[in-house]
Amino acid sequence: MFGVVERRLPTDDDGAAGRLLVASWALFAGLTVLFGAATVSGATVPIRLQSIAYLTLMLGVSLPHGGFEHVANLRGRGESFQARYLLAYLLLIGASLTVFVLAPVAGLALAVAITCLKGGFGGLHVLESTTAGDHLRGRSQRVLGALVRGGAVMVVPMVAHPGVFYMVSDYMVSLFEPGAMAGAGWVFESPARDVLGGVYLLALLAHLGWGYLRADGPGSWLPEAGETLLLVAFFAVVPPILAVGVYFPCWYATRQTARLSADGRSLRAVLARVARGAVAPWLGALVLLAALAVALPSAPTTPTGWVALYSVFVAVIAVPHVLVGSWLDHQRGIWTT
């Protein structure tokens, strides 16, 4: 999982992989500049519109892509393995949902942690097949790199936009226990928030510096460092709901698809393969989401409320996504197929 592999920059010969990577870089750089300018000018995007964009992208792109990762992983595996895989997946879904029901603040912490791990470690496997270089060597350095990149998705917006982050967190917790988030509000205030930001900054500098010292040259270190800093800047200036809603469909899913197409297959062929494999798990996930909404004491009535519900749902299914789909599947996990 943490072995050293040779990495390279995307070239014209990479076809679909190179185009998808360049498109994701351009989109995130453009949005960072756009919202940076909006911040300076005082312009804002209404929460309602951010929430609609989040739900559209997450339900329409990210959710089916996540299902496809498991379809691709299970294809060609023995029936006994598939049965154990699915059983472990369902048991972890039940355990994760139980955490939210019995201790919703702990469930929120689980959601934040699993999002960081998914974005961080999933991103490392993309680097192994596409960009980066030989500067990420050994378990410790790679874990640090994963935590820094994953932390950009959650820690940076928590520090940069504490009000919105707290609002969505309160929505999520209140689905199970109204008012329970009040006791954890101190996490979003100084000095706790300042300490969290300082620790993350030190980790970021350590990651970049360690990589620079181990790189054979700028060609192996600069692309990965640039991606990391782009993610940090993106989540620092783009409103959190919109930022997360764009990240998973347009960075995580896009780059995982690029990893699958790194062998030179056409973009059309890759997208067709993903679409075919995604239909059944996507429909199943929608049924589970609807069942969760019905089972709650009161279903959300606003787009932001549905963002909170979807955030709980995706956290619940992301736990087995990470644990079963990758870490417990050492031979061929969702990020190594």
C-alpha positions as a Python dict, from the first residue, in 0.01 Angstrom:
ca = {
    (1, 'M'): (0, 0, 0),
    (2, 'F'): (283, 237, 84),
    (3, 'G'): (544, 100, -153),
    (4, 'V'): (760, 325, -364),
    (5, 'V'): (668, 336, -731),
    (6, 'E'): (795, 536, -1022),
    (7, 'R'): (571, 828, -1111),
    (8, 'R'): (558, 1067, -1399),
    (9, 'L'): (391, 1375, -1539),
    (10, 'P'): (99, 1333, -1780),
    (11, 'T'): (200, 1377, -2141),
    (12, 'D'): (19, 1396, -2471),
    (13, 'D'): (58, 1019, -2499),
    (14, 'D'): (-150, 971, -2186),
    (15, 'G'): (-464, 1065, -2378),
    (16, 'A'): (-769, 1068, -2155),
    (17, 'A'): (-567, 1061, -1834),
    (18, 'G'): (-372, 1373, -1924),
    (19, 'R'): (-679, 1563, -2040),
    (20, 'L'): (-876, 1482, -1726),
    (21, 'L'): (-590, 1589, -1500),
    (22, 'V'): (-534, 1916, -1684),
    (23, 'A'): (-909, 1986, -1680),
    (24, 'S'): (-925, 1937, -1302),
    (25, 'W'): (-624, 2163, -1246),
    (26, 'A'): (-773, 2434, -1467),
    (27, 'L'): (-1116, 2417, -1302),
    (28, 'F'): (-980, 2439, -949),
    (29, 'A'): (-733, 2714, -1033),
    (30, 'G'): (-1008, 2912, -1205),
    (31, 'L'): (-1252, 2876, -917),
    (32, 'T'): (-981, 2970, -668),
    (33, 'V'): (-905, 3291, -855),
    (34, 'L'): (-1275, 3368, -908),
    (35, 'F'): (-1374, 3325, -544),
    (36, 'G'): (-1059, 3495, -425),
    (37, 'A'): (-1163, 3800, -625),
    (38, 'A'): (-1519, 3768, -496),
    (39, 'T'): (-1390, 3767, -138),
    (40, 'V'): (-1196, 4086, -199),
    (41, 'S'): (-1498, 4255, -359),
    (42, 'G'): (-1742, 4133, -94),
    (43, 'A'): (-1954, 3930, -336),
    (44, 'T'): (-2116, 3608, -209),
    (45, 'V'): (-2307, 3310, -344),
    (46, 'P'): (-2633, 3232, -157),
    (47, 'I'): (-2619, 2919, 57),
    (48, 'R'): (-2926, 2786, -124),
    (49, 'L'): (-2751, 2795, -463),
    (50, 'Q'): (-2437, 2641, -314),
    (51, 'S'): (-2646, 2359, -170),
    (52, 'I'): (-2824, 2292, -499),
    (53, 'A'): (-2490, 2276, -680),
    (54, 'Y'): (-2355, 2042, -410),
    (55, 'L'): (-2649, 1803, -435),
    (56, 'T'): (-2649, 1803, -814),
    (57, 'L'): (-2279, 1721, -844),
    (58, 'M'): (-2261, 1476, -555),
    (59, 'L'): (-2573, 1281, -648),
    (60, 'G'): (-2514, 1298, -1022),
    (61, 'V'): (-2138, 1230, -1040),
    (62, 'S'): (-1971, 1144, -710),
    (63, 'L'): (-2223, 888, -582),
    (64, 'P'): (-2234, 674, -899),
    (65, 'H'): (-1857, 694, -933),
    (66, 'G'): (-1813, 564, -578),
    (67, 'G'): (-2035, 268, -661),
    (68, 'F'): (-1839, 198, -977),
    (69, 'E'): (-1515, 171, -779),
    (70, 'H'): (-1656, -131, -598),
    (71, 'V'): (-1804, -284, -914),
    (72, 'A'): (-1463, -262, -1080),
    (73, 'N'): (-1296, -404, -772),
    (74, 'L'): (-1531, -702, -740),
    (75, 'R'): (-1531, -789, -1110),
    (76, 'G'): (-1357, -1121, -1162),
    (77, 'R'): (-1333, -1203, -790),
    (78, 'G'): (-1463, -1531, -653),
    (79, 'E'): (-1818, -1559, -521),
    (80, 'S'): (-1696, -1634, -169),
    (81, 'F'): (-1482, -1321, -166),
    (82, 'Q'): (-1767, -1111, -306),
    (83, 'A'): (-2002, -1238, -34),
    (84, 'R'): (-1754, -1161, 246),
    (85, 'Y'): (-1682, -820, 94),
    (86, 'L'): (-2050, -726, 75),
    (87, 'L'): (-2121, -860, 425),
    (88, 'A'): (-1837, -657, 575),
    (89, 'Y'): (-1956, -354, 379),
    (90, 'L'): (-2312, -381, 512),
    (91, 'L'): (-2198, -445, 870),
    (92, 'L'): (-1979, -134, 865),
    (93, 'I'): (-2265, 72, 723),
    (94, 'G'): (-2481, -43, 1013),
    (95, 'A'): (-2207, 28, 1268),
    (96, 'S'): (-2141, 375, 1126),
    (97, 'L'): (-2509, 466, 1127),
    (98, 'T'): (-2537, 341, 1485),
    (99, 'V'): (-2263, 585, 1588),
    (100, 'F'): (-2468, 873, 1445),
    (101, 'V'): (-2785, 752, 1617),
    (102, 'L'): (-2631, 696, 1961),
    (103, 'A'): (-2366, 970, 1962),
    (104, 'P'): (-2421, 1213, 1673),
    (105, 'V'): (-2128, 1440, 1764),
    (106, 'A'): (-1898, 1138, 1752),
    (107, 'G'): (-2062, 1051, 1421),
    (108, 'L'): (-1975, 1397, 1294),
    (109, 'A'): (-1612, 1348, 1401),
    (110, 'L'): (-1614, 1014, 1218),
    (111, 'A'): (-1751, 1185, 905),
    (112, 'V'): (-1475, 1448, 910),
    (113, 'A'): (-1204, 1188, 968),
    (114, 'I'): (-1321, 947, 699),
    (115, 'T'): (-1351, 1231, 447),
    (116, 'C'): (-989, 1329, 514),
    (117, 'L'): (-874, 969, 478),
    (118, 'K'): (-1067, 911, 157),
    (119, 'G'): (-941, 1227, -9),
    (120, 'G'): (-586, 1180, 117),
    (121, 'F'): (-516, 814, 54),
    (122, 'G'): (-730, 802, -259),
    (123, 'G'): (-525, 1092, -393),
    (124, 'L'): (-197, 913, -324),
    (125, 'H'): (-299, 622, -541),
    (126, 'V'): (-380, 858, -825),
    (127, 'L'): (-31, 1003, -791),
    (128, 'E'): (116, 655, -822),
    (129, 'S'): (-42, 612, -1163),
    (130, 'T'): (-27, 963, -1303),
    (131, 'T'): (167, 1261, -1167),
    (132, 'A'): (400, 1314, -867),
    (133, 'G'): (750, 1169, -844),
    (134, 'D'): (984, 958, -642),
    (135, 'H'): (1001, 1202, -351),
    (136, 'L'): (730, 1024, -147),
    (137, 'R'): (933, 743, 5),
    (138, 'G'): (839, 518, 291),
    (139, 'R'): (531, 475, 506),
    (140, 'S'): (573, 778, 733),
    (141, 'Q'): (621, 1028, 453),
    (142, 'R'): (330, 889, 255),
    (143, 'V'): (96, 892, 555),
    (144, 'L'): (192, 1254, 621),
    (145, 'G'): (126, 1341, 256),
    (146, 'A'): (-216, 1172, 269),
    (147, 'L'): (-313, 1351, 589),
    (148, 'V'): (-205, 1688, 450),
    (149, 'R'): (-395, 1645, 124),
    (150, 'G'): (-699, 1500, 299),
    (151, 'G'): (-680, 1770, 565),
    (152, 'A'): (-711, 2034, 295),
    (153, 'V'): (-1064, 1905, 232),
    (154, 'M'): (-1186, 1936, 592),
    (155, 'V'): (-935, 2115, 816),
    (156, 'V'): (-875, 2414, 588),
    (157, 'P'): (-1245, 2505, 541),
    (158, 'M'): (-1309, 2443, 912),
    (159, 'V'): (-1044, 2703, 995),
    (160, 'A'): (-1117, 2945, 710),
    (161, 'H'): (-1501, 2928, 722),
    (162, 'P'): (-1594, 2824, 1075),
    (163, 'G'): (-1943, 2974, 1066),
    (164, 'V'): (-2064, 2778, 763),
    (165, 'F'): (-1880, 2463, 871),
    (166, 'Y'): (-2050, 2483, 1212),
    (167, 'M'): (-2390, 2545, 1053),
    (168, 'V'): (-2373, 2230, 838),
    (169, 'S'): (-2231, 2032, 1131),
    (170, 'D'): (-2520, 2146, 1349),
    (171, 'Y'): (-2768, 2042, 1078),
    (172, 'M'): (-2608, 1696, 1062),
    (173, 'V'): (-2608, 1639, 1436),
    (174, 'S'): (-2959, 1783, 1479),
    (175, 'L'): (-3098, 1518, 1245),
    (176, 'F'): (-3049, 1278, 1536),
    (177, 'E'): (-3030, 1496, 1850),
    (178, 'P'): (-3130, 1862, 1821),
    (179, 'G'): (-2906, 2092, 2022),
    (180, 'A'): (-2630, 1836, 2078),
    (181, 'M'): (-2381, 2036, 1873),
    (182, 'A'): (-2385, 2324, 2122),
    (183, 'G'): (-2143, 2145, 2351),
    (184, 'A'): (-1888, 2107, 2071),
    (185, 'G'): (-1902, 2464, 1948),
    (186, 'W'): (-1570, 2545, 2114),
    (187, 'V'): (-1390, 2347, 1842),
    (188, 'F'): (-1484, 2616, 1591),
    (189, 'E'): (-1371, 2906, 1809),
    (190, 'S'): (-1036, 3042, 1922),
    (191, 'P'): (-806, 2915, 2059),
    (192, 'A'): (-899, 2560, 1948),
    (193, 'R'): (-944, 2664, 1585),
    (194, 'D'): (-615, 2855, 1587),
    (195, 'V'): (-430, 2555, 1728),
    (196, 'L'): (-584, 2328, 1465),
    (197, 'G'): (-483, 2568, 1190),
    (198, 'G'): (-130, 2595, 1328),
    (199, 'V'): (-87, 2218, 1348),
    (200, 'Y'): (-210, 2180, 992),
    (201, 'L'): (25, 2452, 868),
    (202, 'L'): (321, 2279, 1033),
    (203, 'A'): (220, 1948, 878),
    (204, 'L'): (189, 2114, 537),
    (205, 'L'): (534, 2272, 562),
    (206, 'A'): (684, 1945, 685),
    (207, 'H'): (528, 1756, 395),
    (208, 'L'): (650, 2003, 134),
    (209, 'G'): (997, 2035, 287),
    (210, 'W'): (1043, 1660, 332),
    (211, 'G'): (941, 1598, -26),
    (212, 'Y'): (1177, 1867, -156),
    (213, 'L'): (1472, 1720, 31),
    (214, 'R'): (1404, 1371, -104),
    (215, 'A'): (1327, 1472, -462),
    (216, 'D'): (1581, 1398, -733),
    (217, 'G'): (1485, 1727, -895),
    (218, 'P'): (1199, 1976, -928),
    (219, 'G'): (1031, 1760, -1189),
    (220, 'S'): (942, 1495, -933),
    (221, 'W'): (838, 1725, -648),
    (222, 'L'): (693, 2038, -807),
    (223, 'P'): (372, 1887, -956),
    (224, 'E'): (265, 1722, -630),
    (225, 'A'): (355, 2028, -424),
    (226, 'G'): (162, 2246, -668),
    (227, 'E'): (-146, 2023, -639),
    (228, 'T'): (-131, 2030, -261),
    (229, 'L'): (-104, 2409, -248),
    (230, 'L'): (-383, 2444, -505),
    (231, 'L'): (-613, 2234, -286),
    (232, 'V'): (-525, 2440, 22),
    (233, 'A'): (-593, 2766, -162),
    (234, 'F'): (-916, 2631, -313),
    (235, 'F'): (-1064, 2524, 21),
    (236, 'A'): (-946, 2843, 187),
    (237, 'V'): (-1136, 3079, -46),
    (238, 'V'): (-1426, 2878, -196),
    (239, 'P'): (-1734, 2850, 33),
    (240, 'P'): (-1725, 2509, 207),
    (241, 'I'): (-2052, 2364, 76),
    (242, 'L'): (-1965, 2447, -282),
    (243, 'A'): (-1600, 2350, -235),
    (244, 'V'): (-1679, 1999, -111),
    (245, 'G'): (-1954, 1965, -371),
    (246, 'V'): (-1705, 2040, -647),
    (247, 'Y'): (-1410, 1850, -500),
    (248, 'F'): (-1542, 1495, -496),
    (249, 'P'): (-1702, 1492, -843),
    (250, 'C'): (-1450, 1716, -1020),
    (251, 'W'): (-1122, 1630, -847),
    (252, 'Y'): (-1151, 1296, -667),
    (253, 'A'): (-1376, 1117, -919),
    (254, 'T'): (-1214, 1281, -1220),
    (255, 'R'): (-867, 1184, -1110),
    (256, 'Q'): (-967, 829, -1017),
    (257, 'T'): (-1109, 800, -1368),
    (258, 'A'): (-781, 937, -1505),
    (259, 'R'): (-599, 663, -1315),
    (260, 'L'): (-814, 401, -1489),
    (261, 'S'): (-740, 556, -1828),
    (262, 'A'): (-364, 585, -1777),
    (263, 'D'): (-311, 283, -2002),
    (264, 'G'): (-408, 485, -2309),
    (265, 'R'): (-777, 399, -2348),
    (266, 'S'): (-993, 670, -2500),
    (267, 'L'): (-1188, 905, -2277),
    (268, 'R'): (-1515, 790, -2435),
    (269, 'A'): (-1436, 424, -2359),
    (270, 'V'): (-1341, 500, -2001),
    (271, 'L'): (-1652, 709, -1933),
    (272, 'A'): (-1874, 444, -2092),
    (273, 'R'): (-1718, 178, -1867),
    (274, 'V'): (-1776, 392, -1558),
    (275, 'A'): (-2135, 469, -1658),
    (276, 'R'): (-2222, 102, -1716),
    (277, 'G'): (-2076, -8, -1386),
    (278, 'A'): (-2228, 278, -1188),
    (279, 'V'): (-2597, 236, -1264),
    (280, 'A'): (-2688, -50, -1028),
    (281, 'P'): (-2494, 70, -719),
    (282, 'W'): (-2615, 427, -779),
    (283, 'L'): (-2979, 318, -776),
    (284, 'G'): (-2917, 108, -466),
    (285, 'A'): (-2752, 402, -291),
    (286, 'L'): (-3047, 628, -375),
    (287, 'V'): (-3283, 373, -219),
    (288, 'L'): (-3071, 371, 98),
    (289, 'L'): (-3066, 751, 104),
    (290, 'A'): (-3445, 764, 68),
    (291, 'A'): (-3484, 503, 344),
    (292, 'L'): (-3265, 711, 576),
    (293, 'A'): (-3471, 1022, 505),
    (294, 'V'): (-3795, 837, 581),
    (295, 'A'): (-3654, 682, 899),
    (296, 'L'): (-3554, 1017, 1051),
    (297, 'P'): (-3800, 1191, 1286),
    (298, 'S'): (-3829, 1475, 1034),
    (299, 'A'): (-3693, 1489, 682),
    (300, 'P'): (-3505, 1803, 569),
    (301, 'T'): (-3713, 2074, 405),
    (302, 'T'): (-3437, 2298, 263),
    (303, 'P'): (-3147, 2237, 22),
    (304, 'T'): (-2900, 2295, 307),
    (305, 'G'): (-3084, 2042, 519),
    (306, 'W'): (-3053, 1789, 238),
    (307, 'V'): (-2681, 1868, 216),
    (308, 'A'): (-2657, 1773, 585),
    (309, 'L'): (-2855, 1452, 532),
    (310, 'Y'): (-2648, 1356, 230),
    (311, 'S'): (-2330, 1432, 426),
    (312, 'V'): (-2439, 1186, 695),
    (313, 'F'): (-2534, 928, 434),
    (314, 'V'): (-2209, 955, 240),
    (315, 'A'): (-2006, 939, 563),
    (316, 'V'): (-2186, 619, 660),
    (317, 'I'): (-2111, 451, 328),
    (318, 'A'): (-1760, 600, 308),
    (319, 'V'): (-1643, 409, 616),
    (320, 'P'): (-1661, 68, 442),
    (321, 'H'): (-1557, 239, 118),
    (322, 'V'): (-1221, 315, 279),
    (323, 'L'): (-1183, 26, 523),
    (324, 'V'): (-1320, -263, 317),
    (325, 'G'): (-1260, -128, -30),
    (326, 'S'): (-895, -51, 22),
    (327, 'W'): (-720, -111, 353),
    (328, 'L'): (-864, -460, 420),
    (329, 'D'): (-827, -561, 57),
    (330, 'H'): (-449, -568, 32),
    (331, 'Q'): (-427, -743, -304),
    (332, 'R'): (-660, -531, -513),
    (333, 'G'): (-848, -248, -343),
    (334, 'I'): (-1062, 21, -501),
    (335, 'W'): (-761, 251, -536),
    (336, 'T'): (-523, -9, -677),
    (337, 'T'): (-727, -186, -946),
}
